[in-house]
Amino acid sequence: MSHRLFSLVGKTAVVTGAGANGGIGHAIALGLAQAGAQLAVSDIDAAGLRRTSEELEALGCEYLEVPGDSAVPAAVEALFAEVDGRFGKLDILVNVPFVFPSRERPHEVSLETWNRMFAVNVTGYFLCVRQALPRMLERGGSIINIGSNAGVSALGRGAFAYSCTKGAIHMMTRELAVEYAGAGIRTNAILPAQTMTPGLQQHLQDPVFRATVLPRIVGGLPKGRLMAPAELVGAAVFLASDAAAGVNGVLLPVDGGNLALNASGTYR
Ligand SMILES: NC(=O)c1ccc[n+]([C@@H]2O[C@H](COP(=O)([O-])OP(=O)(O)OC[C@H]3O[C@@H](n4cnc5c(N)ncnc54)[C@H](O)[C@@H]3O)[C@@H](O)[C@H]2O)c1
């Protein structure tokens, strides 16, 4: 077995949702770059994306920075057109963005919130996949969706709409894996557990969340602490690389043992 199997030298990747400094997409973008990939990074947060690009530049990575809303078809088309113009090919797509504006009980979720969450968390992934697949049909490729432990078992606490979007992403992953296996296009999902990112920090601003929910979260993480974005990177590099040539349709928990722990179990 050679480390070359894990190399991404010569491969071109698109990473959406790469603009949150300290976020999972940001960590994965830098990790793919360190493994040798050339990158197009995108995010609705143009200022955050600029900071990610500066870090890619410091790594000596060949990159393309395309701010935009991944839930808007024209913006997604423009992103992939820029990839064509700059790199002329695509090997890897990593779908990361999500919105989870506030915790709301199922009967309190407005149709507007539900639709926006599905637009970003599901339709945005579909729009990128729809652009990526034709570009991968001739040469194969790797699509990586960021799912969640919330798409596997229920979180409660007003995560209803979010969890539904993640469940949809898990099925999107499996359907794509089956449909395109013969074309050499692998689709897998990484399922993080609660990870310290700007997205989670937003919820930690709420004193009630900190006092009541955070201890429950940590109680479900056998390491006794939140995950760190850096802990997600190795799985992404692996799934993107030829080392994962036979890995397709997998929902890979990268959760420190969260899903392994029975809801009634304890780690001490
Ligand atoms: N952090 C966690 O605890 C955790 C746990 C399980 C799964 N996840 C998943 O991991 C992924 C990343 O989460 P994170 O916590 O790193 O988030 P984050 O908030 O740190 O980063 C998400 C990024 O998505 C971007 N984004 C939002 N809407 C967008 C849009 N319409 N178009 C383009 N970009 C958009 C944001 O600007 C941000 O840069 C998400 O899919 C999330 O569901 C996170």
The ligand as a Gaussian input file, in Angstrom:
#p B3LYP/6-31G(d) Opt

LIG

0 1
 N      -20.796000      21.683000      13.236000
 C      -21.494000      20.608000      13.559000
 O      -21.715000      20.322000      14.740000
 C      -22.022000      19.693000      12.506000
 C      -22.494000      18.424000      12.871000
 C      -22.995000      17.572000      11.897000
 C      -23.014000      17.990000      10.573000
 N      -22.557000      19.243000      10.249000
 C      -22.598000      19.623000       8.850000
 O      -21.327000      20.060000       8.423000
 C      -21.465000      21.049000       7.416000
 C      -20.655000      22.271000       7.785000
 O      -21.089000      22.722000       9.045000
 P      -20.244000      23.789000       9.862000
 O      -20.702000      23.675000      11.263000
 O      -18.810000      23.702000       9.508000
 O      -20.888000      25.116000       9.309000
 P      -20.342000      26.613000       9.246000
 O      -21.456000      27.511000       9.578000
 O      -19.148000      26.768000      10.069000
 O      -20.071000      26.718000       7.703000
 C      -21.126000      26.580000       6.775000
 C      -20.802000      27.445000       5.594000
 O      -21.877000      27.349000       4.650000
 C      -22.027000      28.635000       4.092000
 N      -23.333000      28.799000       3.495000
 C      -24.521000      28.925000       4.119000
 N      -25.491000      29.087000       3.222000
 C      -24.911000      29.062000       1.998000
 C      -25.388000      29.174000       0.682000
 N      -26.698000      29.360000       0.432000
 N      -24.520000      29.102000      -0.351000
 C      -23.200000      28.914000      -0.112000
 N      -22.680000      28.800000       1.122000
 C      -23.532000      28.876000       2.170000
 C      -21.815000      29.579000       5.255000
 O      -21.551000      30.928000       4.827000
 C      -20.638000      28.923000       5.944000
 O      -19.421000      29.413000       5.435000
 C      -22.970000      21.323000       7.283000
 O      -23.476000      20.571000       6.201000
 C      -23.530000      20.799000       8.587000
 O      -24.861000      20.392000       8.463000
 C      -22.059000      20.088000      11.172000

